[in-house]
């Protein structure tokens, strides 16, 4: 049973991180839909909203729409990622949730819901979207129940983490603009040096690196469409010229935009190798 499938109309997707290009989840980015990560074996790290935290076996992480995040999963990890359109129909919480699920029954419940989504997506039976919506809502109910039972892992945040989170929000809103970290720092009422210090302490990245990763992720996503001119992509991401955009891509990846389009720029370390929720 494949771990990657997409609904025809509802936009619900269930993906295995290891079956995606390394940049797809390994670079900081945000998405328009709700994202639910379920890690059933192994460990790793997640950077969410400008704060990096560890992940262990049976970690569930809810990532609301338009929240900056990146995954770094170990090579032996087993995980699935559910993407579901936002809105009242799914009833997921509006804020990020990080759970370390120790109860065996609770673990089995979420695994069962995701495996049911896998079966629906792989078989494509009538009323597919209705069934998927029901299972996604069950996943949301499971998440709310676990949070109400007090297993949410949410330690107190430091001032540096709060600043890094605020900057992550600024990056989501403005990564397509010409403005750099200095201007964003000024908008947050701090110096660029102070901002970078806070970002490094919170997620191990400089403020510039956070912005560069978001731009690079979007560039690689847009380059998948071979019909879109490189100059158009460069302008959309706030670069002064296609030449400057090409230099940026080469510096970050060692490849030109054309080489990335040809598929020569994807030989990076994968973020996981999971193909199923169950061990073989």
N, C-alpha and C positions, 0 to 999 in steps of 0.2 A: 504494500500500500504506500503510494507516494505521499510525502509530507507536504507537497506543494500543489495547491489547486486554487481556482478562482471561480466565484459564482458568476453566472451569466449576467444578471442584472443588478443584484443587490450590492456588488462591490465588496463582498466579504472574501477575504483571502486567508489561507492558512499556509504558512511557509516554514521551511527548514532553513535556518541561517546558513548552514554549510553548503546548501545548494545555490546560494546567491553569490555574486561577485563580492570579493572581500570588502570593497568600498561601500557596498549597499547598506551594511549595518555597522561597519567598522569606523566610518567617518561620522562626525557630528552632523546631524540633520534633524529636520522636523517633518512631520507628515500631517495631511489633512484629516486623517481618520484616527480613531482610538486604536491603540496597540496594546496587546496583552502578551507578555512573555511568560512561558512556563518552562522552567529548567528542571528536568527530572534526573539528570546525572551530570556529574562534573561540577566545575566551578568557573568563575570568571569575574569580570567587573562590568559595571554599567555606569556610564556618565549620563546623568539625567538632570536637566536644568542647571548645568554648570557645577554639579557636585558628583564626584566619583565614589562609588561604594562597591563593596564586594558582593558576589553572588555565590550561593552554595546550592547544593542539591535541594530540590523542591522549593525553589524560590519562584514566586509569582510577582511580576511587576506590571502595574498598569501605567501606561504612558498616555495621557490625554492628548488630543489634537494640538498641533503647533507647540509642542515642547521639544526642546533641543535634546537629543540623546545619541549615544553610540554604545555599541556592545563590543566587548573583548572576551570571548568565551574560550575556554581551554579546548585543546584538540580532541579530547575524549568526551566532550559534552554532548548530551542529548537534550534537545530543546525544540519547541515549536513556538511560532509567533502568529498570533491571530490579529488580523487587521479588520476592523469593522467601521463602517460609516458612523459618524457621530449622530446625536439626536436623541430624542426622548424614547425612541423605540428600543434602544439598547440599555438605557438607564445605567450606564457606567458612571462612577464618581467623576466629578470634574477635576479633582486634584490627583496627583500621582499617589500610587499605593505600592508599598514594598512589603511583601509577606514572606515569611519563612515558615512554610507549612510543615508541621511535625506530626499532625494527626493523620494516620493512615487512611481513615475513611474520607477525610477531606481531600487528600491527595488523589484517591481513586475517583472521587466525584468529578474533579476538574479534568482528569485524564479521560474519563468516560465521555464528558461533553465534547472535548476536542476530537476524540476518535469518532464520535457521531458526526461531527462536522466533516471530518475526513471522508467518511463513507458517503455522505450526501454529495459532497463535491466530486467524488470519483465516479459515482453512479449516475448522476444527472437525471434523477427521476422527476416525474411531474410534481408541481408545487415546490420546486427546489427552494426558491427564495423565501417562501413562507416557513419551510422547515429550518432553513439557516437562521432566519430572524429569531425563531423560537429558541434555538440552541444558543445563539449569542446572548439572548436575554437570560437564559439559564446561567451562562458564564458570569454575567453581571450580577445576578442574584447570589451566586456562590461567592463572588468577591466581596459583596456587601456583607454577607453573613460572616465571612472570615474577619473582616475589619471590625464588625460589631463585637466579635468574640475576643477582641483585644490582642490579636497576634500581629498587627501591623508593626513593622520594624521602622520606627521613625524617631531616631535620637534627636536631641536638641541641636539646633543649627548655630554655628558661630557667625560672627559678623562678616567674616571673609566669605563664608558660604552664601550668606544672604546677598552680598554684593555680587558674587559670581553668578548667582541665579538671576539677579536683575540684569546683569550684562547679557546672559544667555537670552533673555527675553528681548533685549535690544537687538541682538544678532538676528533672531528670528524675524523681527520686524524690518530690519534694515540691511540685511546682507547683500541685497541687490543694488544698494546705493554706493556712491563713491566714498562716502564717509568711512574713516577707519576707526580703530580702537580709541585713538586720542579724542576724536569728536564724540564718540559714544561715552567715553569716560567723563567728559565734560558735562554731557547730558545727565549723567548720574551723580554729578556733584563731587567727583574725585579726580585725582590726577591719573595719567596713564600709568605711571609707575606703581601707584597704589593699587590700581585695578589689576595689573598683571601679577603683582604679589598675591592678591587675593585669589585670582584664578589658578595660579600655580599651586597654592596651598589647598584649594578645593578640588581640583580635578587634574593637576599635573600638566596643565597646558598654559601657555601664555595667552593673553587676550588676543594677540595677533594670530596665534595658532588656531584658536577657537573660530575666529572669523574666516581664516583661510580654509579650514576643514569644511565649513558650511558652504563656502563658495565652490570648493572642489567637488563636493558631493553633488551639488546642483549642476555643475558643469558636466560631470560624468553622466548624470541622468539625462541631460539635454543632448549630449553627444550620441546617445543611443538612437536618436532620430536622425538618420543620415540625410534627410531632406532639409534639415535646418542648417543654414550657412553658419560657419564658425563665427563670422563677423556679427551675426544676429545674436548668437549666444554671448559673445563677449560684451556687446552693448547691454544685453539684458542683465548681466552680472556687474555692471558698473565699471568695466574696464575702458580705458581711454581709447584703446585701439586693439585690433586683432593681434598685432605683434606683441603687445604687452600681455594679452591673454595667453598667447602661446608661450611666452617666457614663464608666466606663472604656472601653467600646466607642466611644462618641462621641469621646472624647479621642484614641483611637488611630486611628480611621478616618474621623472626620467624619460618621459615620452612626449611626443607632440600630440595635439588634438587629433590629427589624422591617424596617428598610430593607435591611439586609444579607440578610435572608431573601428579600426581594422582588427581590434581584439588583441593587440600585442601588449596592452597595458594592464592586464588583469591577472598577472602572475604574482599576486601579493598573497601574504599569509591569510588563509581563510579564518572566519570568525567562529567556525564550528563545523562539525561533520555529522550532525544529527540527521537521521532519515525517518525516525519513528519514535514514538513515545515509549515503546516497550523494548527491553533488551532482547537481543537475539540469543 
